[in-house]
Amino acid sequence: MDPASVARAGAEAMYAADVASRSLGITVSSVGPGRATAAMTVRPDMLNGHAIGHGGFVFLLADTAFAFACNTYGTPTVAAGADVEFLEPVREGDVLTAVAVERVRRGRAGVYDVTVTRADGTVVAEFRGRSRAIPPR
């Protein structure tokens, strides 16, 4: 199987098992070796006490794109750590898109950057994830 097919097959299997992402309405629109794009609409039940989108949901969207990007090589991979910078508030109805891009992958470790934007292109968060490939069970 070519690398793009491996990435797509892995994403399809992972999405089918990803109850959390599916229950939040997250969709994964594209994957390829070391990259993935995911999207989500901010719902009323995702708002915090300030009536803006809870940062945990923005993080979750970025983490989902990261997870799909680092699992595009056919090797089970998990997060070893992540950091996020929230740059702009998000509001009910905002359509957010997270684009994950691999920066480096060496041995069992990888580093991925994820940019989260609103539909108008405004960057609302920057996320950096560190991955670790795990041995098959």
C-alpha atoms as one frame of an Amber mdcrd trajectory, in Angstrom:
protein
   0.000   0.000   0.000   1.327   3.485  -0.825   1.805   6.026   2.035  -1.365
   7.999   1.222  -3.448   4.805   1.270  -1.908   3.736   4.592  -2.798   7.155
   6.044  -6.398   7.024   4.779  -6.993   3.440   5.931  -5.621   4.208   9.381
  -7.746   7.354   9.671 -10.927   5.533   8.673 -10.348   2.811  11.267  -9.375
   5.296  13.967 -12.375   7.574  13.314 -14.776   4.623  13.479 -13.456   3.855
  16.987 -13.193   7.510  18.157 -16.431   7.901  20.086 -15.311  11.151  21.763
 -14.579  13.011  18.526 -17.682  11.743  16.771 -19.928  12.643  19.730 -18.633
  16.233  19.586 -19.301  16.505  15.865 -15.620  16.572  14.927 -14.966  15.570
  11.339 -11.635  14.656   9.771 -11.599  16.020   6.239  -8.133  15.063   5.062
  -5.117  13.012   6.068  -1.769  12.247   4.521   1.602  11.136   5.807   2.287
  13.342   8.847  -0.694  15.654   8.400  -4.413  15.866   9.127  -7.253  18.384
   9.089 -10.197  18.250  11.506 -13.164  20.572  12.043 -15.843  21.246  14.640
 -18.695  23.703  15.164 -18.824  25.313  18.629 -22.130  24.244  20.195 -24.032
  25.820  23.125 -22.930  22.955  25.401 -19.280  23.865  24.681 -19.508  27.350
  26.235 -17.936  28.275  29.565 -19.138  30.660  32.287 -18.052  33.663  30.190
 -20.316  32.558  27.298 -17.298  31.810  25.102 -15.999  28.477  23.884 -14.345
  26.452  26.646 -10.629  26.064  25.943 -10.831  22.354  26.631 -12.915  21.854
  23.495 -10.466  23.888  21.388  -7.644  21.770  22.823  -9.611  18.593  22.082
 -10.072  19.594  18.430  -6.340  20.319  18.073  -5.482  17.079  19.858  -7.739
  15.149  17.487  -5.991  16.574  14.410  -2.643  15.791  16.069  -3.733  12.213
  16.817  -4.789  11.592  13.236  -1.579  13.148  11.851   0.761  11.090  14.022
  -1.115   7.867  13.254  -0.712   8.102   9.471   2.189   5.659   9.198   0.463
   2.457  10.292   2.114   2.398  13.743  -0.058   2.993  16.840   1.019   6.338
  18.282  -0.151   8.281  21.346   0.443  11.717  22.820   3.448  12.034  25.113
   2.620  15.667  25.871   1.154  18.830  24.432   1.020  22.578  24.916  -1.540
  25.074  23.664  -1.697  28.842  23.342  -5.207  30.295  23.187  -4.985  33.427
  21.043  -8.600  34.482  20.429 -11.932  33.547  22.014 -14.337  31.338  20.105
 -18.083  31.719  20.156 -21.174  29.614  19.678 -21.595  28.783  16.003 -17.927
  29.294  15.102 -16.665  26.639  12.709 -13.136  25.750  13.793 -10.566  23.985
  11.639  -7.408  22.381  13.021  -4.539  21.660  10.631  -1.825  19.363  12.017
   1.611  19.169  10.408   4.509  16.935  11.366   7.679  18.859  12.208   9.963
  15.929  12.986   9.651  12.182  13.449  12.642  10.229  14.659  12.553   6.712
  16.029   9.450   6.382  18.193   9.097  10.139  18.853   7.535  12.953  16.864
   6.652  16.635  17.112   3.544  18.088  15.454   2.213  21.636  15.204  -1.503
  22.322  14.944  -3.052  25.657  13.987  -6.720  26.178  14.858  -8.621  28.821
  12.876 -12.134  30.201  12.600 -13.872  30.122   9.201 -12.693  33.693   8.506
  -9.059  32.558   8.829  -8.427  34.074  12.264  -5.966  31.937  14.222  -7.552
  31.121  17.584  -5.002  28.640  18.979  -1.571  27.135  18.363  -0.863  23.648
  19.685   2.342  21.607  19.781   2.065  17.882  20.386   4.766  15.346  21.156
   4.042  11.790  20.082   5.330   8.378  21.020   4.842   5.225  18.956   3.782
   2.276  21.080   4.540  -1.390  20.526   1.661  -3.393  19.057  -0.359  -5.469
  21.516
